[in-house]
Amino acid sequence: MLVTAGFAFYAGAFGGEKGEAPMKAWLVERITEAGEMRFADCPAPQPGPRDYLVQVEAAGVNFLDTLMLRGRYQRKPALPFTPGVEVVGTVTAAGAEAPLAPGARICASIETGAFAEQALVPCAAARPVPDGVPAEAALVLLGVNYPTGFYALHNRAGLQPGETVLVHAAAGGVGSAAVQIAKAAGARVIATAGTAEKRELCRGLGADEVIDYAAPDWVDRLRAATGGRGADVIYDPVGGEVGVQSLRGLAWRGRYLVIGFAAGSISDLPANRLLLKDASAMGVFWGEVCKRDPAAAEGVADAVLALYRAGRLSPLIGARFPLEDAQEALDRLARRETVGKVLICPAA
């Protein structure tokens, strides 16, 4: 689950005692449209009673990171902060009240701090890397992308076998997870992507149909692919005008899932289209679910792991960047030049 770690990180990083071992970390010291950050030497953070200090093996890169650097995300951490909300690694120090000992391998979603050699993980956020699951796979399965997809499609949309799901930006980390989860549920999946290479990748993920969502007639193509009926569920991490047009492609009593705004703008949804289709628009904010309903979050994590162990999910890791190239990783993600999950690996 996701809990606040940013304040604790900086209390240790900038308020610790002299002589603490330094580490490398990325710092966001001001909000700019360019999303600037600085690679710097910092004192290692010091764990509180209910914290772990983790030697980072890998950190997940998410579109929300690019928004946070620009001050456009729902949460706005106090400056300065280290970005990165997903981490997997080995516990090197544990607080007095922490249940796991140094040497344990854990993965977690945190609010900030993962783009560093070491990160603070509150005990409430930590989950041991499951037996038989590679560390990077555990990060992807239990971090943001797969839990968001499962929660959105099952807990929110109530997806049923045989229904049609449209997944936007299906070659990305969020979208590729949703494609696999929908197929595992027995749904028919129509995937959208902006290049021929990405559309071919979507077919490899199991998509039944693929559409270029940059084409002006993409909604007409969706209707044609569904016999004029439209999609029962639309999974949209893009937003903007894509979100507005998506409501034209909903089936009767369809469910439109607001996942994010990779387009850079919030969709101004026409409510009349929801009315005419007896349809629903549903927001999905996985990080807040983790804080408000930890039991539900735990159930989602268990369900995702069960699907993985049954061979129904295969995390797509598109690229790994060394820590010093984290800015390039974020920039490439923002330019939509990546596929699948992008990782920052300090030891790479």
C-alpha positions as CSV (number, residue, x, y, z in Angstrom):
1,M,0.0,0.0,0.0
2,L,1.0,3.6,-0.4
3,V,1.9,5.8,2.6
4,T,3.7,9.0,3.2
5,A,7.5,8.7,3.2
6,G,8.6,12.1,1.8
7,F,8.9,14.0,5.1
8,A,10.8,11.2,6.8
9,F,13.2,11.0,3.9
10,Y,14.1,14.6,4.0
11,A,14.3,14.7,7.8
12,G,17.0,12.1,7.5
13,A,18.6,13.3,4.3
14,F,19.1,16.9,5.3
15,G,18.8,16.8,9.1
16,G,21.0,13.8,9.9
17,E,24.2,13.7,11.8
18,K,27.5,14.5,10.3
19,G,29.5,11.5,9.1
20,E,26.5,9.6,7.7
21,A,27.3,7.6,4.6
22,P,26.4,9.6,1.5
23,M,24.3,8.3,-1.3
24,K,23.3,9.4,-4.8
25,A,19.7,10.7,-5.3
26,W,17.7,12.8,-7.7
27,L,16.3,16.0,-6.1
28,V,13.4,18.2,-7.3
29,E,14.2,21.6,-5.9
30,R,11.8,23.7,-7.9
31,I,8.7,23.1,-10.1
32,T,9.3,23.9,-13.8
33,E,7.5,23.1,-17.0
34,A,10.5,21.2,-18.2
35,G,10.3,18.9,-15.1
36,E,13.9,19.5,-13.9
37,M,15.7,17.6,-11.2
38,R,19.3,17.4,-10.0
39,F,21.5,14.3,-9.4
40,A,23.2,14.9,-6.1
41,D,25.1,13.5,-3.1
42,C,22.9,13.3,0.0
43,P,23.2,11.8,3.5
44,A,21.4,8.4,3.6
45,P,17.9,8.8,5.2
46,Q,17.5,7.5,8.7
47,P,14.6,5.1,9.5
48,G,12.1,6.0,12.2
49,P,10.6,3.3,14.6
50,R,8.2,2.0,11.9
51,D,10.4,2.5,8.8
52,Y,12.9,0.4,6.8
53,L,15.9,1.7,5.0
54,V,16.1,-0.1,1.7
55,Q,19.1,-0.6,-0.7
56,V,17.2,0.1,-4.0
57,E,17.4,-2.7,-6.5
58,A,14.9,-1.1,-8.9
59,A,12.4,1.8,-8.9
60,G,9.4,2.0,-11.2
61,V,9.0,4.9,-13.6
62,N,5.4,6.2,-13.9
63,F,3.7,9.0,-15.9
64,L,2.6,10.4,-12.5
65,D,6.3,11.1,-11.9
66,T,6.5,13.4,-14.9
67,L,3.4,15.2,-13.7
68,M,4.7,15.6,-10.1
69,L,7.9,17.2,-11.4
70,R,5.7,19.8,-13.2
71,G,3.3,20.4,-10.3
72,R,0.4,18.8,-12.2
73,Y,-0.2,15.8,-10.1
74,Q,-3.0,15.4,-7.5
75,R,-0.4,15.3,-4.7
76,K,2.2,18.0,-4.5
77,P,5.1,17.1,-2.2
78,A,6.9,19.8,-0.3
79,L,10.2,20.9,-1.9
80,P,12.8,19.5,-2.2
81,F,11.8,15.9,-2.8
82,T,13.1,12.8,-4.5
83,P,10.7,11.4,-7.1
84,G,9.8,7.8,-7.5
85,V,6.8,5.9,-6.0
86,E,7.7,2.3,-6.5
87,V,10.7,0.5,-5.0
88,V,12.1,-3.0,-4.6
89,G,15.2,-3.8,-2.6
90,T,16.9,-5.2,0.5
91,V,16.3,-3.9,4.0
92,T,19.6,-2.6,5.4
93,A,18.3,-1.0,8.6
94,A,15.0,-1.4,10.4
95,G,13.3,0.8,13.0
96,A,12.8,-0.5,16.5
97,E,9.2,-1.4,15.9
98,A,9.6,-2.8,12.4
99,P,8.6,-6.5,12.1
100,L,11.2,-7.4,9.4
101,A,14.9,-7.7,10.0
102,P,17.8,-6.4,7.8
103,G,18.3,-8.7,4.9
104,A,14.6,-9.1,4.0
105,R,13.7,-8.2,0.4
106,I,10.6,-6.0,0.1
107,C,8.7,-4.1,-2.5
108,A,6.5,-1.1,-1.9
109,S,4.6,1.9,-3.2
110,I,5.6,5.0,-1.4
111,E,4.8,8.7,-2.0
112,T,8.3,9.9,-2.9
113,G,11.9,8.8,-2.6
114,A,12.6,5.8,-4.9
115,F,15.0,7.5,-7.4
116,A,17.9,7.1,-5.1
117,E,20.5,4.5,-4.0
118,Q,18.6,4.1,-0.7
119,A,15.0,4.8,0.2
120,L,12.8,4.9,3.2
121,V,9.8,2.5,3.2
122,P,7.2,2.7,6.0
123,C,6.4,-0.7,7.5
124,A,2.7,-0.3,6.5
125,A,3.8,0.0,2.8
126,A,6.2,-2.9,2.7
127,R,5.4,-6.3,1.3
128,P,8.0,-9.1,1.2
129,V,9.0,-10.1,-2.2
130,P,7.0,-13.3,-2.7
131,D,8.7,-16.7,-3.0
132,G,9.4,-17.7,-6.6
133,V,8.7,-14.2,-7.9
134,P,11.6,-12.2,-9.4
135,A,12.2,-8.9,-7.6
136,E,11.5,-6.8,-10.7
137,A,8.3,-8.7,-11.5
138,A,7.2,-8.3,-7.9
139,L,7.7,-4.5,-8.2
140,V,5.5,-4.3,-11.4
141,L,2.8,-6.7,-10.1
142,L,2.4,-5.1,-6.7
143,G,3.3,-1.5,-7.4
144,V,1.0,0.7,-9.4
145,N,0.2,-0.7,-12.8
146,Y,-1.3,-4.2,-12.1
147,P,-3.2,-3.3,-8.9
148,T,-4.7,-0.3,-10.6
149,G,-5.8,-2.4,-13.6
150,F,-7.3,-5.1,-11.4
151,Y,-9.0,-2.7,-9.0
152,A,-10.4,-0.6,-11.9
153,L,-11.7,-3.5,-14.0
154,H,-13.0,-5.7,-11.2
155,N,-13.8,-3.6,-8.1
156,R,-15.0,-0.5,-10.0
157,A,-16.3,-1.7,-13.4
158,G,-17.5,-5.1,-12.3
159,L,-16.1,-6.6,-15.6
160,Q,-17.9,-9.8,-16.7
161,P,-16.7,-12.6,-19.0
162,G,-17.6,-11.9,-22.6
163,E,-17.7,-8.1,-22.2
164,T,-15.7,-5.9,-24.5
165,V,-12.9,-3.7,-23.0
166,L,-11.3,-0.8,-24.8
167,V,-7.8,-0.1,-23.4
168,H,-6.2,3.1,-24.4
169,A,-2.4,3.4,-24.6
170,A,-2.3,-0.3,-24.3
171,A,1.5,-0.7,-25.1
172,G,2.5,1.3,-21.9
173,G,3.0,0.1,-18.4
174,V,-0.6,0.8,-17.2
175,G,-2.2,-0.2,-20.5
176,S,-0.3,-3.5,-21.0
177,A,-1.3,-4.6,-17.5
178,A,-4.9,-3.8,-18.2
179,V,-4.9,-5.8,-21.4
180,Q,-3.6,-8.9,-19.6
181,I,-6.0,-8.5,-16.7
182,A,-9.0,-8.1,-19.0
183,K,-8.0,-11.1,-21.0
184,A,-7.6,-13.2,-17.8
185,A,-11.2,-12.2,-16.9
186,G,-12.5,-13.6,-20.2
187,A,-13.1,-10.3,-21.8
188,R,-12.7,-9.3,-25.5
189,V,-10.0,-6.6,-25.6
190,I,-9.7,-3.8,-28.2
191,A,-6.4,-2.0,-27.7
192,T,-5.3,1.5,-28.9
193,A,-1.8,2.7,-29.5
194,G,-0.2,5.4,-31.5
195,T,2.4,3.6,-33.7
196,A,2.4,0.5,-35.8
197,E,5.1,-1.1,-33.7
198,K,3.1,-0.5,-30.5
199,R,-0.1,-1.9,-32.0
200,E,1.8,-5.0,-33.0
201,L,3.1,-5.3,-29.4
202,C,-0.6,-5.1,-28.2
203,R,-1.5,-8.0,-30.4
204,G,1.4,-10.0,-28.8
205,L,-0.1,-9.1,-25.4
206,G,-3.4,-10.8,-26.4
207,A,-5.5,-7.9,-27.7
208,D,-8.2,-9.1,-30.1
209,E,-8.3,-5.9,-32.1
210,V,-6.0,-2.9,-32.3
211,I,-6.8,0.7,-33.3
212,D,-4.8,3.9,-33.8
213,Y,-6.3,6.4,-31.3
214,A,-4.5,9.2,-33.1
215,A,-6.7,8.5,-36.2
216,P,-9.6,11.0,-36.5
217,D,-12.1,8.2,-37.1
218,W,-10.9,5.9,-34.2
219,V,-14.4,5.9,-32.6
220,D,-16.0,4.8,-35.9
221,R,-13.4,2.0,-36.0
222,L,-14.3,1.0,-32.5
223,R,-18.0,0.9,-33.4
224,A,-17.3,-1.2,-36.5
225,A,-15.2,-3.6,-34.4
226,T,-18.2,-4.0,-32.0
227,G,-20.9,-4.3,-34.6
228,G,-22.1,-0.7,-33.7
229,R,-22.5,-1.5,-30.1
230,G,-19.5,0.1,-28.5
231,A,-17.3,-1.0,-25.6
232,D,-18.8,-2.2,-22.3
233,V,-15.7,-0.8,-20.4
234,I,-13.2,1.9,-21.5
235,Y,-9.9,2.0,-19.6
236,D,-8.4,5.5,-20.1
237,P,-5.1,6.6,-18.8
238,V,-4.8,9.2,-21.6
239,G,-7.6,11.8,-20.9
240,G,-7.8,15.0,-22.8
241,E,-9.7,14.9,-26.1
242,V,-9.3,11.1,-26.2
243,G,-11.4,10.9,-23.0
244,V,-14.1,13.2,-24.5
245,Q,-14.4,11.1,-27.6
246,S,-14.3,7.9,-25.7
247,L,-17.8,8.5,-24.4
248,R,-19.1,8.3,-28.0
249,G,-17.8,4.7,-28.0
250,L,-19.5,3.4,-24.9
251,A,-22.1,0.6,-25.1
252,W,-25.4,0.9,-23.4
253,R,-24.7,0.9,-19.6
254,G,-21.0,1.1,-20.3
255,R,-18.4,2.1,-17.8
256,Y,-15.8,4.7,-18.5
257,L,-12.7,4.4,-16.2
258,V,-10.7,7.6,-15.5
259,I,-7.2,6.3,-14.9
260,G,-5.0,9.3,-15.7
261,F,-4.2,12.2,-18.0
262,A,-1.1,11.2,-20.1
263,A,-2.4,13.6,-22.7
264,G,-1.5,16.5,-20.4
265,S,-5.0,17.8,-20.0
266,I,-8.1,16.8,-18.0
267,S,-11.1,15.6,-20.1
268,D,-14.1,17.9,-20.1
269,L,-16.6,15.0,-20.2
270,P,-20.0,15.7,-21.9
271,A,-22.5,14.4,-19.3
272,N,-25.2,14.1,-22.0
273,R,-23.4,11.1,-23.5
274,L,-23.5,9.3,-20.2
275,L,-27.2,10.1,-19.9
276,L,-28.0,8.8,-23.4
277,K,-26.2,5.5,-22.8
278,D,-27.3,5.0,-19.2
279,A,-23.6,4.9,-18.6
280,S,-21.2,5.6,-15.7
281,A,-17.8,7.5,-15.5
282,M,-15.7,6.2,-12.6
283,G,-12.5,7.7,-11.1
284,V,-9.7,5.3,-10.1
285,F,-7.1,6.6,-7.6
286,W,-5.2,3.5,-6.5
287,G,-2.9,5.4,-4.1
288,E,-5.8,6.8,-2.2
289,V,-7.5,3.3,-2.1
290,C,-4.4,1.9,-0.4
291,K,-4.6,4.5,2.3
292,R,-8.4,4.5,2.9
293,D,-9.1,0.8,2.3
294,P,-6.0,-1.3,3.1
295,A,-8.1,-4.5,3.2
296,A,-9.3,-4.0,-0.3
297,A,-5.7,-3.2,-1.4
298,E,-4.4,-6.4,0.2
299,G,-7.1,-8.4,-1.6
300,V,-6.2,-6.9,-5.0
301,A,-2.5,-7.7,-4.4
302,D,-3.3,-11.3,-3.5
303,A,-5.6,-11.6,-6.6
304,V,-2.9,-10.2,-8.9
305,L,-0.3,-12.7,-7.5
306,A,-2.7,-15.6,-8.0
307,L,-3.1,-14.7,-11.6
308,Y,0.7,-14.4,-12.1
309,R,1.3,-17.8,-10.5
310,A,-1.4,-19.3,-12.7
311,G,0.6,-18.0,-15.8
312,R,-2.1,-15.5,-16.7
313,L,0.1,-12.4,-16.3
314,S,3.5,-11.6,-17.7
315,P,4.9,-8.1,-16.8
316,L,6.3,-6.3,-19.8
317,I,9.5,-4.6,-18.8
318,G,10.3,-2.3,-21.7
319,A,13.6,-0.7,-20.5
320,R,16.0,-0.5,-17.6
321,F,18.0,2.7,-17.0
322,P,20.9,3.3,-14.6
323,L,20.1,5.7,-11.7
324,E,22.2,8.5,-13.3
325,D,20.0,8.3,-16.4
326,A,16.6,8.7,-14.6
327,Q,16.0,12.1,-16.2
328,E,16.3,10.5,-19.6
329,A,13.9,7.8,-18.6
330,L,11.3,10.3,-17.5
331,D,11.8,12.4,-20.6
332,R,11.4,9.4,-22.9
333,L,8.3,8.3,-21.0
334,A,6.8,11.8,-21.4
335,R,7.5,11.7,-25.1
336,R,5.8,8.3,-25.4
337,E,8.9,6.7,-26.6
338,T,8.7,3.7,-24.3
339,V,6.7,0.5,-24.0
340,G,5.7,-1.6,-21.0
341,K,7.2,-0.8,-17.6
342,V,10.3,1.3,-17.4
343,L,12.7,0.7,-14.4
344,I,15.5,2.6,-12.8
345,C,18.2,0.2,-11.6
346,P,20.9,1.9,-9.4
347,A,23.3,-1.1,-9.8
348,A,22.9,-1.2,-13.6
